[in-house]
Amino acid sequence: MFRRVTAALAPLVLLVSFTTSAGAEPDTTASQLPGGPLTVYVGPRGQCQSSYVVNGTVDGNFFPGGAPYAFSPVGDCGLFLAFPATASEQPTALRGKTFGFEKHAGPSPDAIYTPVSQALLGGDGSAANPYVQRTVFNVEAGGEEDVVVTETTTYVDGAAQFSSTYAVENVAKSPIYFRAMYAGDLFTDGNDQGVGVFLGGPPRFVGGQSSASGVLGGLQEQPAPALPWSAYEELAFADVWSRVTATVEAESAFKDAVEPNEVDDAVAVEWDQFRTAGLPSGQEASFSIVNRTQVPAGLDVQPSQQTHTVGQTAAVTVTAADTAGAPYANRPIVYSIGGANPKTGSVTTNASGVATISYVGTVAGLDTMQLFLDLAGSGSPTPQHPAASAQIAWAPAPPTPNSGYRVQSIHASSNGTITIALVPRQDGTALAEVSVPTATIARATSAAKRQKRCARNETRIKGRCLPKTTVSGKVSAKGAAGVSLKLTVQPSRAIEAALKHGKQVVLAAKLTYRSALGGTPTARTFHFTVKAQSRKKRRS
């Protein structure tokens, strides 16, 4: 048996070899897989632990994680093997026993693994060549070595999870019958309390959510060809250890459930494939698990800076995910805006962890938006909450086009000259157009040989169809806001002639102004009756 183990570890130099006696106290030293955000540890009996910095302090993700406890690189987490007594071929020394390791808290199993060796760390932490740690321990009972367990733990630097595979080899002379369980006392994000979470996947996930920060931690199922879980559960830590140690004869240790209330929580999964079918002598079965911690990543805010005109809408898109890229779905993003347009509020992320914050700026100036992912649902930020900021600059809106004006004076002289003085509200262009009824200024002509019907906007004069009115003159000029502008329209020769012959002339002066900013022009029409003065009046 030892030759087989040594051959399997030949590519790696043995770092530590252990005696075969089991200690009565929990192990305190472990092999380390470095990296970030996690540091991963493997104890001599396959115990699992990982840690990262929480509020400036290194905390473990499994008990004992840290303050108010002393952090231990050997966590209350790992593989347990339960051997029922019901199978007649079961080795006598294994019957009714559950093997595992001494824990820091809660009941330990009635039989303890015998550590064999841990190899030097392999790999460089890259995705192509992850860190690898191999640990070997035995199941020994009645002076016989019945099972050899080789644990292989891998970690990719930068990931928020690590994977462990336990190769269980039957070195007994007969088949063995067992339930494999992987269980741990959660200490997620530095908190011993949590609420159960199950995600149906695939892959399935079961774990706890820290009540203080909302951060998630637990176990994720390895996809095929790895063996699927037979059952899972999240519940109080004392109950998990009781299930591990006291259900050796039960058909199932766990209930496919999670605790909805806040408890000092733990998590476990089981594999029952070999409990009744058995593992033949000389054969090996593997059980794989992903130990996942939802390490929050910073919020991604796009755009971080933008400029708009007052009256427009600014939109900020926020993406919330953990360092493994898994989205924080259906979580609140709380924001506050300080500056020219202060306001507060919250939005909820969608299934992809994306939310949009939008608002209309009404005041010119600079706004600074502060926002955070409210994992705990408290409405108040904590150091663990991913946060970000964005800036929105608001430029004044351009003035609305206004073609209005004020008429200062308007005068028609006896010779038909029209003079208009106006004050515009905005820069623009003024147009004065004077028209006169065509009949007033029409010359006498011979009657038309044949009468014809005139158009709606025409009139019959001396047998001819002519426009009802005739533009006699027009003038335009640029205007400046608030500055008086004078327009003078001189009479046409036809008007002068009509006045000379003593006719009374009706003039219509249309004043139109259009703002340089566009918009609808403003037009007004003024009417005047002009008659030339008699010569006697002119002399006087």
Secondary structure as a PSIPRED ss2 file (coil, helix, strand):
# PSIPRED VFORMAT (PSIPRED V4.0)

   1 M C   1.000  0.000  0.000
   2 F H   0.000  1.000  0.000
   3 R H   0.000  1.000  0.000
   4 R H   0.000  1.000  0.000
   5 V H   0.000  1.000  0.000
   6 T H   0.000  1.000  0.000
   7 A H   0.000  1.000  0.000
   8 A H   0.000  1.000  0.000
   9 L C   1.000  0.000  0.000
  10 A C   1.000  0.000  0.000
  11 P C   1.000  0.000  0.000
  12 L C   1.000  0.000  0.000
  13 V C   1.000  0.000  0.000
  14 L E   0.000  0.000  1.000
  15 L E   0.000  0.000  1.000
  16 V E   0.000  0.000  1.000
  17 S E   0.000  0.000  1.000
  18 F C   1.000  0.000  0.000
  19 T C   1.000  0.000  0.000
  20 T C   1.000  0.000  0.000
  21 S C   1.000  0.000  0.000
  22 A C   1.000  0.000  0.000
  23 G C   1.000  0.000  0.000
  24 A C   1.000  0.000  0.000
  25 E C   1.000  0.000  0.000
  26 P C   1.000  0.000  0.000
  27 D C   1.000  0.000  0.000
  28 T C   1.000  0.000  0.000
  29 T C   1.000  0.000  0.000
  30 A C   1.000  0.000  0.000
  31 S E   0.000  0.000  1.000
  32 Q E   0.000  0.000  1.000
  33 L E   0.000  0.000  1.000
  34 P C   1.000  0.000  0.000
  35 G C   1.000  0.000  0.000
  36 G C   1.000  0.000  0.000
  37 P C   1.000  0.000  0.000
  38 L C   1.000  0.000  0.000
  39 T E   0.000  0.000  1.000
  40 V E   0.000  0.000  1.000
  41 Y E   0.000  0.000  1.000
  42 V E   0.000  0.000  1.000
  43 G C   1.000  0.000  0.000
  44 P C   1.000  0.000  0.000
  45 R C   1.000  0.000  0.000
  46 G C   1.000  0.000  0.000
  47 Q C   1.000  0.000  0.000
  48 C E   0.000  0.000  1.000
  49 Q E   0.000  0.000  1.000
  50 S E   0.000  0.000  1.000
  51 S E   0.000  0.000  1.000
  52 Y E   0.000  0.000  1.000
  53 V E   0.000  0.000  1.000
  54 V E   0.000  0.000  1.000
  55 N C   1.000  0.000  0.000
  56 G C   1.000  0.000  0.000
  57 T E   0.000  0.000  1.000
  58 V E   0.000  0.000  1.000
  59 D E   0.000  0.000  1.000
  60 G E   0.000  0.000  1.000
  61 N C   1.000  0.000  0.000
  62 F E   0.000  0.000  1.000
  63 F C   1.000  0.000  0.000
  64 P C   1.000  0.000  0.000
  65 G C   1.000  0.000  0.000
  66 G C   1.000  0.000  0.000
  67 A C   1.000  0.000  0.000
  68 P C   1.000  0.000  0.000
  69 Y C   1.000  0.000  0.000
  70 A C   1.000  0.000  0.000
  71 F C   1.000  0.000  0.000
  72 S C   1.000  0.000  0.000
  73 P C   1.000  0.000  0.000
  74 V C   1.000  0.000  0.000
  75 G C   1.000  0.000  0.000
  76 D C   1.000  0.000  0.000
  77 C E   0.000  0.000  1.000
  78 G E   0.000  0.000  1.000
  79 L E   0.000  0.000  1.000
  80 F E   0.000  0.000  1.000
  81 L E   0.000  0.000  1.000
  82 A E   0.000  0.000  1.000
  83 F E   0.000  0.000  1.000
  84 P C   1.000  0.000  0.000
  85 A C   1.000  0.000  0.000
  86 T C   1.000  0.000  0.000
  87 A C   1.000  0.000  0.000
  88 S C   1.000  0.000  0.000
  89 E C   1.000  0.000  0.000
  90 Q C   1.000  0.000  0.000
  91 P C   1.000  0.000  0.000
  92 T H   0.000  1.000  0.000
  93 A H   0.000  1.000  0.000
  94 L H   0.000  1.000  0.000
  95 R C   1.000  0.000  0.000
  96 G C   1.000  0.000  0.000
  97 K E   0.000  0.000  1.000
  98 T E   0.000  0.000  1.000
  99 F E   0.000  0.000  1.000
 100 G E   0.000  0.000  1.000
 101 F C   1.000  0.000  0.000
 102 E C   1.000  0.000  0.000
 103 K C   1.000  0.000  0.000
 104 H C   1.000  0.000  0.000
 105 A C   1.000  0.000  0.000
 106 G C   1.000  0.000  0.000
 107 P C   1.000  0.000  0.000
 108 S C   1.000  0.000  0.000
 109 P C   1.000  0.000  0.000
 110 D C   1.000  0.000  0.000
 111 A E   0.000  0.000  1.000
 112 I E   0.000  0.000  1.000
 113 Y C   1.000  0.000  0.000
 114 T E   0.000  0.000  1.000
 115 P E   0.000  0.000  1.000
 116 V E   0.000  0.000  1.000
 117 S E   0.000  0.000  1.000
 118 Q E   0.000  0.000  1.000
 119 A E   0.000  0.000  1.000
 120 L C   1.000  0.000  0.000
 121 L C   1.000  0.000  0.000
 122 G E   0.000  0.000  1.000
 123 G C   1.000  0.000  0.000
 124 D C   1.000  0.000  0.000
 125 G C   1.000  0.000  0.000
 126 S C   1.000  0.000  0.000
 127 A C   1.000  0.000  0.000
 128 A C   1.000  0.000  0.000
 129 N C   1.000  0.000  0.000
 130 P C   1.000  0.000  0.000
 131 Y E   0.000  0.000  1.000
 132 V E   0.000  0.000  1.000
 133 Q E   0.000  0.000  1.000
 134 R E   0.000  0.000  1.000
 135 T E   0.000  0.000  1.000
 136 V E   0.000  0.000  1.000
 137 F E   0.000  0.000  1.000
 138 N E   0.000  0.000  1.000
 139 V E   0.000  0.000  1.000
 140 E E   0.000  0.000  1.000
 141 A E   0.000  0.000  1.000
 142 G C   1.000  0.000  0.000
 143 G C   1.000  0.000  0.000
 144 E E   0.000  0.000  1.000
 145 E E   0.000  0.000  1.000
 146 D E   0.000  0.000  1.000
 147 V E   0.000  0.000  1.000
 148 V E   0.000  0.000  1.000
 149 V E   0.000  0.000  1.000
 150 T E   0.000  0.000  1.000
 151 E E   0.000  0.000  1.000
 152 T E   0.000  0.000  1.000
 153 T E   0.000  0.000  1.000
 154 T E   0.000  0.000  1.000
 155 Y E   0.000  0.000  1.000
 156 V C   1.000  0.000  0.000
 157 D C   1.000  0.000  0.000
 158 G C   1.000  0.000  0.000
 159 A C   1.000  0.000  0.000
 160 A C   1.000  0.000  0.000
 161 Q E   0.000  0.000  1.000
 162 F E   0.000  0.000  1.000
 163 S E   0.000  0.000  1.000
 164 S E   0.000  0.000  1.000
 165 T E   0.000  0.000  1.000
 166 Y E   0.000  0.000  1.000
 167 A E   0.000  0.000  1.000
 168 V E   0.000  0.000  1.000
 169 E E   0.000  0.000  1.000
 170 N E   0.000  0.000  1.000
 171 V C   1.000  0.000  0.000
 172 A C   1.000  0.000  0.000
 173 K C   1.000  0.000  0.000
 174 S C   1.000  0.000  0.000
 175 P C   1.000  0.000  0.000
 176 I E   0.000  0.000  1.000
 177 Y C   1.000  0.000  0.000
 178 F C   1.000  0.000  0.000
 179 R E   0.000  0.000  1.000
 180 A E   0.000  0.000  1.000
 181 M E   0.000  0.000  1.000
 182 Y E   0.000  0.000  1.000
 183 A E   0.000  0.000  1.000
 184 G E   0.000  0.000  1.000
 185 D E   0.000  0.000  1.000
 186 L E   0.000  0.000  1.000
 187 F C   1.000  0.000  0.000
 188 T H   0.000  1.000  0.000
 189 D H   0.000  1.000  0.000
 190 G H   0.000  1.000  0.000
 191 N C   1.000  0.000  0.000
 192 D C   1.000  0.000  0.000
 193 Q E   0.000  0.000  1.000
 194 G E   0.000  0.000  1.000
 195 V E   0.000  0.000  1.000
 196 G E   0.000  0.000  1.000
 197 V E   0.000  0.000  1.000
 198 F E   0.000  0.000  1.000
 199 L E   0.000  0.000  1.000
 200 G C   1.000  0.000  0.000
 201 G C   1.000  0.000  0.000
 202 P C   1.000  0.000  0.000
 203 P C   1.000  0.000  0.000
 204 R C   1.000  0.000  0.000
 205 F E   0.000  0.000  1.000
 206 V E   0.000  0.000  1.000
 207 G E   0.000  0.000  1.000
 208 G E   0.000  0.000  1.000
 209 Q E   0.000  0.000  1.000
 210 S E   0.000  0.000  1.000
 211 S C   1.000  0.000  0.000
 212 A C   1.000  0.000  0.000
 213 S C   1.000  0.000  0.000
 214 G C   1.000  0.000  0.000
 215 V C   1.000  0.000  0.000
 216 L E   0.000  0.000  1.000
 217 G E   0.000  0.000  1.000
 218 G E   0.000  0.000  1.000
 219 L E   0.000  0.000  1.000
 220 Q E   0.000  0.000  1.000
 221 E E   0.000  0.000  1.000
 222 Q C   1.000  0.000  0.000
 223 P C   1.000  0.000  0.000
 224 A C   1.000  0.000  0.000
 225 P C   1.000  0.000  0.000
 226 A C   1.000  0.000  0.000
 227 L C   1.000  0.000  0.000
 228 P C   1.000  0.000  0.000
 229 W C   1.000  0.000  0.000
 230 S C   1.000  0.000  0.000
 231 A E   0.000  0.000  1.000
 232 Y E   0.000  0.000  1.000
 233 E E   0.000  0.000  1.000
 234 E E   0.000  0.000  1.000
 235 L E   0.000  0.000  1.000
 236 A E   0.000  0.000  1.000
 237 F H   0.000  1.000  0.000
 238 A H   0.000  1.000  0.000
 239 D H   0.000  1.000  0.000
 240 V H   0.000  1.000  0.000
 241 W H   0.000  1.000  0.000
 242 S H   0.000  1.000  0.000
 243 R H   0.000  1.000  0.000
 244 V H   0.000  1.000  0.000
 245 T H   0.000  1.000  0.000
 246 A H   0.000  1.000  0.000
 247 T C   1.000  0.000  0.000
 248 V C   1.000  0.000  0.000
 249 E C   1.000  0.000  0.000
 250 A C   1.000  0.000  0.000
 251 E C   1.000  0.000  0.000
 252 S C   1.000  0.000  0.000
 253 A C   1.000  0.000  0.000
 254 F C   1.000  0.000  0.000
 255 K C   1.000  0.000  0.000
 256 D C   1.000  0.000  0.000
 257 A E   0.000  0.000  1.000
 258 V E   0.000  0.000  1.000
 259 E C   1.000  0.000  0.000
 260 P C   1.000  0.000  0.000
 261 N C   1.000  0.000  0.000
 262 E C   1.000  0.000  0.000
 263 V E   0.000  0.000  1.000
 264 D E   0.000  0.000  1.000
 265 D E   0.000  0.000  1.000
 266 A E   0.000  0.000  1.000
 267 V E   0.000  0.000  1.000
 268 A E   0.000  0.000  1.000
 269 V E   0.000  0.000  1.000
 270 E E   0.000  0.000  1.000
 271 W E   0.000  0.000  1.000
 272 D C   1.000  0.000  0.000
 273 Q C   1.000  0.000  0.000
 274 F C   1.000  0.000  0.000
 275 R C   1.000  0.000  0.000
 276 T C   1.000  0.000  0.000
 277 A C   1.000  0.000  0.000
 278 G C   1.000  0.000  0.000
 279 L E   0.000  0.000  1.000
 280 P C   1.000  0.000  0.000
 281 S C   1.000  0.000  0.000
 282 G C   1.000  0.000  0.000
 283 Q C   1.000  0.000  0.000
 284 E E   0.000  0.000  1.000
 285 A E   0.000  0.000  1.000
 286 S E   0.000  0.000  1.000
 287 F E   0.000  0.000  1.000
 288 S E   0.000  0.000  1.000
 289 I E   0.000  0.000  1.000
 290 V E   0.000  0.000  1.000
 291 N E   0.000  0.000  1.000
 292 R E   0.000  0.000  1.000
 293 T E   0.000  0.000  1.000
 294 Q C   1.000  0.000  0.000
 295 V C   1.000  0.000  0.000
 296 P E   0.000  0.000  1.000
 297 A C   1.000  0.000  0.000
 298 G C   1.000  0.000  0.000
 299 L C   1.000  0.000  0.000
 300 D E   0.000  0.000  1.000
 301 V E   0.000  0.000  1.000
 302 Q E   0.000  0.000  1.000
 303 P C   1.000  0.000  0.000
 304 S C   1.000  0.000  0.000
 305 Q E   0.000  0.000  1.000
 306 Q E   0.000  0.000  1.000
 307 T E   0.000  0.000  1.000
 308 H E   0.000  0.000  1.000
 309 T E   0.000  0.000  1.000
 310 V C   1.000  0.000  0.000
 311 G C   1.000  0.000  0.000
 312 Q C   1.000  0.000  0.000
 313 T E   0.000  0.000  1.000
 314 A E   0.000  0.000  1.000
 315 A E   0.000  0.000  1.000
 316 V E   0.000  0.000  1.000
 317 T E   0.000  0.000  1.000
 318 V E   0.000  0.000  1.000
 319 T E   0.000  0.000  1.000
 320 A C   1.000  0.000  0.000
 321 A E   0.000  0.000  1.000
 322 D E   0.000  0.000  1.000
 323 T C   1.000  0.000  0.000
 324 A C   1.000  0.000  0.000
 325 G C   1.000  0.000  0.000
 326 A C   1.000  0.000  0.000
 327 P E   0.000  0.000  1.000
 328 Y C   1.000  0.000  0.000
 329 A C   1.000  0.000  0.000
 330 N C   1.000  0.000  0.000
 331 R C   1.000  0.000  0.000
 332 P E   0.000  0.000  1.000
 333 I E   0.000  0.000  1.000
 334 V E   0.000  0.000  1.000
 335 Y E   0.000  0.000  1.000
 336 S E   0.000  0.000  1.000
 337 I E   0.000  0.000  1.000
 338 G E   0.000  0.000  1.000
 339 G E   0.000  0.000  1.000
 340 A C   1.000  0.000  0.000
 341 N C   1.000  0.000  0.000
 342 P C   1.000  0.000  0.000
 343 K E   0.000  0.000  1.000
 344 T E   0.000  0.000  1.000
 345 G E   0.000  0.000  1.000
 346 S E   0.000  0.000  1.000
 347 V E   0.000  0.000  1.000
 348 T E   0.000  0.000  1.000
 349 T C   1.000  0.000  0.000
 350 N C   1.000  0.000  0.000
 351 A C   1.000  0.000  0.000
 352 S C   1.000  0.000  0.000
 353 G C   1.000  0.000  0.000
 354 V E   0.000  0.000  1.000
 355 A E   0.000  0.000  1.000
 356 T E   0.000  0.000  1.000
 357 I E   0.000  0.000  1.000
 358 S E   0.000  0.000  1.000
 359 Y E   0.000  0.000  1.000
 360 V E   0.000  0.000  1.000
 361 G C   1.000  0.000  0.000
 362 T C   1.000  0.000  0.000
 363 V C   1.000  0.000  0.000
 364 A C   1.000  0.000  0.000
 365 G E   0.000  0.000  1.000
 366 L E   0.000  0.000  1.000
 367 D E   0.000  0.000  1.000
 368 T E   0.000  0.000  1.000
 369 M E   0.000  0.000  1.000
 370 Q E   0.000  0.000  1.000
 371 L E   0.000  0.000  1.000
 372 F E   0.000  0.000  1.000
 373 L E   0.000  0.000  1.000
 374 D C   1.000  0.000  0.000
 375 L C   1.000  0.000  0.000
 376 A C   1.000  0.000  0.000
 377 G C   1.000  0.000  0.000
 378 S C   1.000  0.000  0.000
 379 G C   1.000  0.000  0.000
 380 S C   1.000  0.000  0.000
 381 P C   1.000  0.000  0.000
 382 T C   1.000  0.000  0.000
 383 P C   1.000  0.000  0.000
 384 Q C   1.000  0.000  0.000
 385 H C   1.000  0.000  0.000
 386 P C   1.000  0.000  0.000
 387 A E   0.000  0.000  1.000
 388 A E   0.000  0.000  1.000
 389 S E   0.000  0.000  1.000
 390 A E   0.000  0.000  1.000
 391 Q E   0.000  0.000  1.000
 392 I E   0.000  0.000  1.000
 393 A E   0.000  0.000  1.000
 394 W E   0.000  0.000  1.000
 395 A E   0.000  0.000  1.000
 396 P C   1.000  0.000  0.000
 397 A C   1.000  0.000  0.000
 398 P C   1.000  0.000  0.000
 399 P C   1.000  0.000  0.000
 400 T C   1.000  0.000  0.000
 401 P C   1.000  0.000  0.000
 402 N C   1.000  0.000  0.000
 403 S C   1.000  0.000  0.000
 404 G C   1.000  0.000  0.000
 405 Y E   0.000  0.000  1.000
 406 R E   0.000  0.000  1.000
 407 V E   0.000  0.000  1.000
 408 Q E   0.000  0.000  1.000
 409 S E   0.000  0.000  1.000
 410 I E   0.000  0.000  1.000
 411 H E   0.000  0.000  1.000
 412 A E   0.000  0.000  1.000
 413 S C   1.000  0.000  0.000
 414 S C   1.000  0.000  0.000
 415 N C   1.000  0.000  0.000
 416 G C   1.000  0.000  0.000
 417 T C   1.000  0.000  0.000
 418 I E   0.000  0.000  1.000
 419 T E   0.000  0.000  1.000
 420 I E   0.000  0.000  1.000
 421 A E   0.000  0.000  1.000
 422 L E   0.000  0.000  1.000
 423 V E   0.000  0.000  1.000
 424 P E   0.000  0.000  1.000
 425 R C   1.000  0.000  0.000
 426 Q C   1.000  0.000  0.000
 427 D C   1.000  0.000  0.000
 428 G E   0.000  0.000  1.000
 429 T E   0.000  0.000  1.000
 430 A E   0.000  0.000  1.000
 431 L E   0.000  0.000  1.000
 432 A E   0.000  0.000  1.000
 433 E E   0.000  0.000  1.000
 434 V E   0.000  0.000  1.000
 435 S E   0.000  0.000  1.000
 436 V E   0.000  0.000  1.000
 437 P E   0.000  0.000  1.000
 438 T H   0.000  1.000  0.000
 439 A H   0.000  1.000  0.000
 440 T H   0.000  1.000  0.000
 441 I H   0.000  1.000  0.000
 442 A C   1.000  0.000  0.000
 443 R C   1.000  0.000  0.000
 444 A C   1.000  0.000  0.000
 445 T C   1.000  0.000  0.000
 446 S C   1.000  0.000  0.000
 447 A C   1.000  0.000  0.000
 448 A C   1.000  0.000  0.000
 449 K C   1.000  0.000  0.000
 450 R C   1.000  0.000  0.000
 451 Q C   1.000  0.000  0.000
 452 K C   1.000  0.000  0.000
 453 R C   1.000  0.000  0.000
 454 C C   1.000  0.000  0.000
 455 A C   1.000  0.000  0.000
 456 R C   1.000  0.000  0.000
 457 N C   1.000  0.000  0.000
 458 E E   0.000  0.000  1.000
 459 T E   0.000  0.000  1.000
 460 R E   0.000  0.000  1.000
 461 I E   0.000  0.000  1.000
 462 K C   1.000  0.000  0.000
 463 G C   1.000  0.000  0.000
 464 R E   0.000  0.000  1.000
 465 C E   0.000  0.000  1.000
 466 L E   0.000  0.000  1.000
 467 P E   0.000  0.000  1.000
 468 K C   1.000  0.000  0.000
 469 T E   0.000  0.000  1.000
 470 T E   0.000  0.000  1.000
 471 V E   0.000  0.000  1.000
 472 S E   0.000  0.000  1.000
 473 G E   0.000  0.000  1.000
 474 K E   0.000  0.000  1.000
 475 V E   0.000  0.000  1.000
 476 S E   0.000  0.000  1.000
 477 A E   0.000  0.000  1.000
 478 K E   0.000  0.000  1.000
 479 G E   0.000  0.000  1.000
 480 A C   1.000  0.000  0.000
 481 A C   1.000  0.000  0.000
 482 G C   1.000  0.000  0.000
 483 V C   1.000  0.000  0.000
 484 S C   1.000  0.000  0.000
 485 L E   0.000  0.000  1.000
 486 K E   0.000  0.000  1.000
 487 L E   0.000  0.000  1.000
 488 T E   0.000  0.000  1.000
 489 V E   0.000  0.000  1.000
 490 Q C   1.000  0.000  0.000
 491 P C   1.000  0.000  0.000
 492 S C   1.000  0.000  0.000
 493 R H   0.000  1.000  0.000
 494 A H   0.000  1.000  0.000
 495 I H   0.000  1.000  0.000
 496 E H   0.000  1.000  0.000
 497 A H   0.000  1.000  0.000
 498 A H   0.000  1.000  0.000
 499 L H   0.000  1.000  0.000
 500 K H   0.000  1.000  0.000
 501 H C   1.000  0.000  0.000
 502 G C   1.000  0.000  0.000
 503 K C   1.000  0.000  0.000
 504 Q E   0.000  0.000  1.000
 505 V E   0.000  0.000  1.000
 506 V E   0.000  0.000  1.000
 507 L E   0.000  0.000  1.000
 508 A E   0.000  0.000  1.000
 509 A E   0.000  0.000  1.000
 510 K E   0.000  0.000  1.000
 511 L E   0.000  0.000  1.000
 512 T E   0.000  0.000  1.000
 513 Y E   0.000  0.000  1.000
 514 R E   0.000  0.000  1.000
 515 S E   0.000  0.000  1.000
 516 A C   1.000  0.000  0.000
 517 L C   1.000  0.000  0.000
 518 G C   1.000  0.000  0.000
 519 G C   1.000  0.000  0.000
 520 T C   1.000  0.000  0.000
 521 P C   1.000  0.000  0.000
 522 T E   0.000  0.000  1.000
 523 A E   0.000  0.000  1.000
 524 R E   0.000  0.000  1.000
 525 T E   0.000  0.000  1.000
 526 F E   0.000  0.000  1.000
 527 H E   0.000  0.000  1.000
 528 F E   0.000  0.000  1.000
 529 T E   0.000  0.000  1.000
 530 V E   0.000  0.000  1.000
 531 K E   0.000  0.000  1.000
 532 A C   1.000  0.000  0.000
 533 Q C   1.000  0.000  0.000
 534 S C   1.000  0.000  0.000
 535 R H   0.000  1.000  0.000
 536 K H   0.000  1.000  0.000
 537 K H   0.000  1.000  0.000
 538 R H   0.000  1.000  0.000
 539 R H   0.000  1.000  0.000
 540 S C   1.000  0.000  0.000
